[in-house]
Amino acid sequence: MALDKPIRDYEAVRSWADGLKKQWGDDILVEEPEMLVALEEFCAFVAEDPDAIIGKLFRIRKADNERVLSVKWRTHYADKVKEFRVRPGATDGMRQGTSVLSFMIHNGVLIQV
């Protein structure tokens, strides 16, 4: 799946970049463009764009209309990151998986694989 627009134009990617900048003080995605490449490859791997991925990871709880993490989708994407790390042809799957996890963490989703 090809993305509909440049990867930096997605809101979730801007949130990621902002979080990294607050944490490290620099634009890490400029210094380490392979992190963006990893996310693009993950998006192709799951056939979804960055905003769709983050959108699925949250749901509105019916009881109180609170926005909460979806356990179902968090488990799904944790499994997908595991698959992504060991996919055939991956040259540095572990590092790429770490970049994807960083993207999720800076969008409010803690996933441990």
Rosetta silent file (secondary structure, phi, psi, omega in degrees, C-alpha in Angstrom):
SEQUENCE: MALDKPIRDYEAVRSWADGLKKQWGDDILVEEPEMLVALEEFCAFVAEDPDAIIGKLFRIRKADNERVLSVKWRTHYADKVKEFRVRPGATDGMRQGTSVLSFMIHNGVLIQV
SCORE:     score description
SCORE:     0.000 S_00000001
   1 L     0.000  127.492  174.969    0.000    0.000    0.000 S_00000001
   2 L   -91.561  143.761  178.335    1.340    3.381   -0.961 S_00000001
   3 L   -72.337  151.308 -178.378    0.544    6.316    1.289 S_00000001
   4 L   -76.962  -17.696 -178.265   -1.795    9.002   -0.054 S_00000001
   5 L  -151.645  169.722  177.946    0.531   11.830    0.970 S_00000001
   6 L   -56.820  142.326 -172.991    4.072   12.360    2.264 S_00000001
   7 H   -58.151  -34.348 -179.461    4.543   10.554    5.567 S_00000001
   8 H   -70.637  -11.017  179.761    5.347   13.751    7.493 S_00000001
   9 H   -84.197   -6.349  178.285    1.919   15.148    6.530 S_00000001
  10 L   -82.097  137.749 -178.615    0.062   12.675    8.759 S_00000001
  11 H   -56.943  -42.320 -178.680   -1.060   14.046   12.126 S_00000001
  12 H   -64.562  -32.766  177.806    0.219   10.971   13.981 S_00000001
  13 H   -72.987  -37.868  175.763    3.676   11.430   12.434 S_00000001
  14 H   -63.596  -39.244  176.312    3.698   15.103   13.444 S_00000001
  15 H   -62.655  -41.574  177.619    2.815   14.030   17.007 S_00000001
  16 H   -60.195  -49.814 -179.815    5.672   11.532   16.909 S_00000001
  17 H   -60.349  -43.143  178.669    8.113   14.180   15.684 S_00000001
  18 H   -62.667  -43.298  179.106    6.941   16.631   18.369 S_00000001
  19 H   -63.269  -42.220  177.829    7.325   14.015   21.091 S_00000001
  20 H   -64.296  -40.721 -179.775   10.814   13.109   19.950 S_00000001
  21 H   -64.739  -40.552  177.086   11.790   16.767   19.815 S_00000001
  22 H   -64.335  -37.390 -177.991   10.528   17.339   23.367 S_00000001
  23 H   -74.519  -42.305 -171.454   12.414   14.271   24.543 S_00000001
  24 H  -111.476  -15.474  178.170   15.700   14.829   22.699 S_00000001
  25 L    84.498   -3.806  179.232   15.675   18.518   21.745 S_00000001
  26 L  -131.353  168.123  174.579   16.339   17.860   18.059 S_00000001
  27 L   -85.799   89.083 -176.670   14.383   16.658   15.057 S_00000001
  28 H   -60.798  -31.620 -178.427   15.432   13.028   15.321 S_00000001
  29 H   -69.804  -21.023  173.112   13.433   12.127   12.219 S_00000001
  30 H   -81.392  -41.981 -179.096   15.696   14.420   10.174 S_00000001
  31 H   -70.164  -31.161 -178.982   18.824   13.048   11.816 S_00000001
  32 L  -129.395   73.066 -176.267   17.655    9.445   11.453 S_00000001
  33 L   -62.903  -16.375  177.915   15.447    9.284    8.341 S_00000001
  34 H   -64.577  -20.686  175.746   15.529    5.497    8.502 S_00000001
  35 H   -66.528  -41.042  176.837   12.941    5.801   11.285 S_00000001
  36 H   -67.745  -38.999  177.571   10.477    7.281    8.803 S_00000001
  37 H   -60.627  -43.078  178.975   11.388    4.610    6.264 S_00000001
  38 H   -59.907  -44.274  179.655   10.651    1.948    8.881 S_00000001
  39 H   -64.436  -42.420  177.707    7.228    3.464    9.572 S_00000001
  40 H   -59.793  -42.975  179.462    6.455    3.675    5.847 S_00000001
  41 H   -66.087  -37.514  177.279    7.424    0.028    5.434 S_00000001
  42 H   -65.213  -42.903  178.115    5.272   -0.932    8.427 S_00000001
  43 H   -58.124  -42.672  177.012    2.330    0.973    6.941 S_00000001
  44 H   -64.903  -39.710 -178.866    2.773   -0.980    3.711 S_00000001
  45 H   -61.043  -40.731 -179.365    3.104   -4.193    5.726 S_00000001
  46 H   -98.830   -1.632  178.924   -0.264   -3.645    7.471 S_00000001
  47 L    57.861   45.063  177.601   -1.837   -1.783    4.496 S_00000001
  48 L  -145.053  154.109  176.761   -2.816    1.250    6.594 S_00000001
  49 L   -87.805  165.521 -176.342   -1.641    4.824    6.936 S_00000001
  50 H   -56.911  -41.445 -179.535   -0.184    6.186   10.203 S_00000001
  51 H   -66.691  -36.401  178.180   -3.350    8.059   11.206 S_00000001
  52 H   -65.874  -40.087  178.725   -5.516    4.974   10.612 S_00000001
  53 H   -59.849  -52.436 -178.605   -3.224    2.866   12.799 S_00000001
  54 H   -65.246  -37.679  178.676   -3.409    5.297   15.716 S_00000001
  55 H   -59.553  -38.303  179.988   -7.132    5.807   15.148 S_00000001
  56 H   -72.137  -25.318 -175.846   -7.815    2.094   15.567 S_00000001
  57 L   -75.051   -9.546  177.985   -5.791    1.944   18.778 S_00000001
  58 E  -121.729  151.175  176.398   -8.305    4.129   20.602 S_00000001
  59 E  -142.217  164.281  176.314  -12.018    3.733   21.146 S_00000001
  60 E   -98.049  119.407  179.468  -14.746    5.632   22.969 S_00000001
  61 L   -70.452  128.058 -175.939  -15.917    3.763   26.069 S_00000001
  62 L   -64.096  -35.508 -174.925  -19.711    3.552   26.013 S_00000001
  63 L   -61.593  -38.030 -174.956  -20.155    3.885   29.775 S_00000001
  64 L  -139.494   11.216 -179.664  -18.693    7.378   30.022 S_00000001
  65 L    59.105   24.066  177.950  -17.640    8.437   26.496 S_00000001
  66 L   -81.226  140.771  175.999  -13.994    8.391   27.617 S_00000001
  67 E   -81.680  119.699 -176.762  -11.307    7.828   24.955 S_00000001
  68 E  -133.804  161.999  176.422   -9.406    4.666   25.918 S_00000001
  69 E   -68.807  143.307  175.034   -6.966    2.232   24.374 S_00000001
  70 L   -90.781  114.828  178.849   -8.439   -0.711   22.529 S_00000001
  71 H   -61.161  -40.710 -179.872   -6.961   -3.913   23.955 S_00000001
  72 H   -57.705  -49.743 -177.108   -8.008   -5.760   20.801 S_00000001
  73 H   -75.555  -31.262  176.271   -6.134   -3.412   18.464 S_00000001
  74 H   -64.051  -42.246  176.434   -3.134   -3.041   20.773 S_00000001
  75 H   -63.765  -42.718  179.095   -2.747   -6.829   20.728 S_00000001
  76 H   -58.012  -50.642 -177.207   -3.205   -6.855   16.949 S_00000001
  77 H   -72.315  -29.191  173.674   -0.489   -4.267   16.343 S_00000001
  78 H   -61.684  -43.704  177.850    1.868   -5.863   18.881 S_00000001
  79 H   -64.761  -39.623  179.811    1.607   -9.070   16.858 S_00000001
  80 H   -65.741  -38.032  177.195    2.118   -7.148   13.609 S_00000001
  81 H   -64.416  -40.994  176.918    5.275   -5.484   14.974 S_00000001
  82 H   -59.543  -45.947  178.175    6.606   -8.938   15.933 S_00000001
  83 H   -63.341  -41.787 -179.084    5.902  -10.191   12.399 S_00000001
  84 H   -60.760  -40.199 -178.813    7.410   -7.033   10.890 S_00000001
  85 H   -62.378  -32.629 -174.206   10.664   -7.524   12.801 S_00000001
  86 L  -112.523   15.122 -177.363   11.233  -10.994   11.351 S_00000001
  87 L   -64.031  149.974  177.620    9.694  -10.606    7.902 S_00000001
  88 L   -59.721  136.847  178.207   11.613  -12.068    4.956 S_00000001
  89 L    86.426   -5.071  178.858   14.002   -9.581    3.394 S_00000001
  90 L   -70.703  125.477 -179.023   14.171   -7.317    6.447 S_00000001
  91 L   -85.495  -31.473  179.436   17.722   -6.030    6.746 S_00000001
  92 L  -145.119   60.474 -173.241   17.387   -4.565   10.243 S_00000001
  93 H   -59.084  -37.806 -179.309   14.005   -5.740   11.454 S_00000001
  94 H   -64.268  -46.311 -179.987   14.673   -5.262   15.152 S_00000001
  95 H   -66.036  -39.755  178.513   15.701   -1.625   14.720 S_00000001
  96 H   -64.894  -40.137  176.812   12.804   -0.973   12.354 S_00000001
  97 H   -61.731  -38.002  177.867   10.397   -2.517   14.851 S_00000001
  98 H   -63.844  -38.540  177.034   11.796   -0.231   17.537 S_00000001
  99 H   -63.219  -41.457  178.723   11.095    2.793   15.315 S_00000001
 100 H   -64.960  -41.287  177.718    7.485    1.668   14.877 S_00000001
 101 H   -63.562  -38.350  176.419    7.127    1.212   18.639 S_00000001
 102 H   -60.453  -43.518  177.188    8.538    4.712   19.162 S_00000001
 103 H   -56.587  -45.598 -178.350    5.886    6.047   16.779 S_00000001
 104 H   -68.776  -43.203 -179.652    3.160    4.349   18.805 S_00000001
 105 H   -58.767  -45.211 -178.449    4.558    5.398   22.186 S_00000001
 106 L   -74.226   -3.751  171.826    4.706    9.058   21.178 S_00000001
 107 L  -108.241   16.512  173.041    1.078    8.777   20.119 S_00000001
 108 L    88.373   16.487 -176.937    0.033    7.538   23.556 S_00000001
 109 L  -121.754  112.178  177.062    0.156    3.784   22.979 S_00000001
 110 L   -90.556  115.790  176.665    2.493    1.627   25.039 S_00000001
 111 L  -123.692  127.439  176.059    3.097   -1.660   23.255 S_00000001
 112 L  -111.323  130.046  178.218    5.613   -4.153   24.520 S_00000001
 113 L  -125.144    0.000    0.000    6.772   -6.926   22.236 S_00000001
